Amino acid sequence: EYKNILDNNIMTILLNSIKKVGLGKISSIIANDVYNSPSKRQRTIYNYLYLPDLSDAEKSVYINHSNKSIIIGVRGTANVKDVFTDVSLVIGKLDKTKRQQELNNLIERLKNMYKGYHITTSGHSLGGGLSKKSESDLSFGFNEGTSIAKQQDEKRHIGKRIKGDVVSLLSGSDTIEKDPTYNAHTIDQFGKIEKEWVVNNKCFCVLICL
């Protein structure tokens, strides 16, 4: 009887260890949660732990030590100060803004603190535009803000756009059907997508959560 209990426990551990959660889905949840004030953000999202000392009102940092992965949530437009950044995005001058420079400085700091960790940035609207232009290893943009200026394609960027969203019209992102209960530009619906994120017909960006 003891052996059966032990075998069942081992089987439970094994089943939990192969649970797969799409990185895109986790990133969308973090991109949504960053709109909350730092004190009200989720402390854990799947196996990612919130690092409040490295986060602020515009950025949230989550880390998973088991797979050496960091996700930075980048907030979209939330106040008057962001209007200048919005204008800079539209005209293709985002890299000159304070918010873009601060994001890249944070990424550089994390690379020095956590050698060998993979860094992903994720954001909605303006946050998606900032993520795309950042120096992270990979970026996600959800209904990301786009520029009227000619932009260089980012091979390490994955964009998702809800059908009907005007803000991300020029983004070239993969278009997915809109959930009729949401406005097209909101971020909430992205975290509800259960299927794996598919890029170039390959199931890509899948993490094993232990």
N, C-alpha and C positions, 0 to 999 in steps of 0.2 A: 504493500500500500504506500509506504514511504517513497519507494522507487517511482511509482506512478505519479505521485505529487511532484517529485523532482523533475520527472520527464515533462510533465505539463508546464512547469515553470520555465524550463529550458525552451520549450516550444513557444511559449508566450513571448519570451525575450527575442527569439529568432524572428517571430512574426512582426514584432514591433520594430526590429532593426531593419527590416526591408520595406517599411512603409515609405512610399515615395510622395514627396510633395513638390509641386512645380515651383521653381525659383520665381517664375513670373507671377504666380499667385501670391507668394509671400511678399514679393516686392510691391505688389499692388496694395496689399493690406498696410504695409509700412508707409507707402506714399499717401494713403488715406489718413493714417493715424498721425502723421506729422502735422496736420492742421490743428490738432489738439495742443493745448499749452503743455510745456515740458512736464509739469507735475501730474498731468492727467493722461499721459500716454501709457500704453500697455507695457508692462515690465518684461513680458516674454511673448514672443510670437513664434509659435512652433518651438524650435530649439534655439531661437535667437534671443539673446539677452540684451536689454536696453542698457546703454552706457550714458547715464545722465551727465557725467562730468565732461563728456566730449560732445554733448548735444546742446542745442540752443533753440530759440523760438523758430528758427528757419530750417534747422537740420536735426534729424534724429539718427543716432548711430546704434546699430544692433550687431551683435557678434555671435558667431557659432564656433566655439573652439574645436568641436569634434571634426569639422570639415574645413577648418581654417578659412572661414568665410565672413565677410563684413558687408552689411547692407546699409547704405546711407539714404534715409528718406529726405527728399528736398521739397520744401513747401512751395506751393504756387502763390499767386497773388492774394494777399490778405490785408493790405493796408495801403495808405497813400504813398508811402515810401517805395513800394514796389512798382509804382506807375512808371518811374524813370527806367527801371529794369525792363518793364514790358515794352516800352518804346525802343530801347536798345536792342531787344530781341527782334522786333519787327524789322528794324533797319539793318540787322546783321552785325551789331556791335556788342553782342552779349559778353564777349571775352574781355571787354574793357570795364565791365561793371564791378562794383564792390562785391556783390553777391557771388558772382562767378569766381572772383579771385579768392574770396573767403572759402568757398567750397573746395577749390583746388589746394589751398593751404591746409585744409583739414585732411584731405586725401593724402597729401605728402606727410603730414604728421602721423597718420595712421600707418602708412607704409613703413615709417621708421620705428614705430612702436611695436607693430606686429609683422615681423619679417616673414615673407612667404605667404601671407594671407591674400585671398582673392577679394577684391573690393568692387562692389556693385553700387551704382547710384540709381535711384528710382524717384520719379516725380510725376505729378499731374500738372497739366497746363504750363505755366511758367516754370514750375519745378521740373517738368519733363524736358523743357528746353535747356535749362541749366545742367541737368543730368547728362544730356546728349553732348554738351560741350565740355564736360568735365574730363579730368585725367584718370578716371576710374578704368578698371579692366573691362567692365561691361556696364551698360546703362539701359534702363527701361523708361519709356515715356508713355504716359496714358493721357490721351487727348492733349498732347503736348502743344505748347505755343510754337508757332512757326514764323519764319522770316519771309519777307517779300524778296530779299536779296538771294542770289544764287548761293546754295549751300553745298559743301562737300559731303558726299555720302559717308556715313559712319558705319563701317562694317561691324563694329562691336556694339551697335545700338539696336534695340528692339522696340519698335513703336506699335502701340495698339490704339485704334481710334474707333469710338462708338459711331455707327452710322448716323448721320444727321448733325454731327458736331461741326460747327463752322470754324471755331478757333484752330482746329488741327487740320483744316481742309487741305493745306499745302504740304503737310508733313510727309506724305508718302507712306504712312503707316498702314499696317494690315487693318482692314475694316472689319469689325464684328457687329452683329446685329444688336440693336438697342433694346434693352429691357424697357418695355412701355411704362413701367412704374417710375422711371427715373428721367430726369432731364438729360439730354445728350452730352452735356459738358461735365457732368458730375463724375467723381472718381469711384463712388461706392460700388457700382455694379461690377467693376473689374475683379474685386476680391471674391465675388460670388461665382466666378467661372471655375468649374471643377475640372475640366479637361486639361491635359498637359498643353503647354504652349508649343506650337509647332512652327519651326522656322526652316525654310528650304526642305520641306517634307521630311525633316528629321526631328525626332523627339529629343529636344535639346534643353538645356537648363533644368535638369532634374537632379534634385539633391536627395541623398538618403538621410533621413532624420532618425537618429538613434534615440 
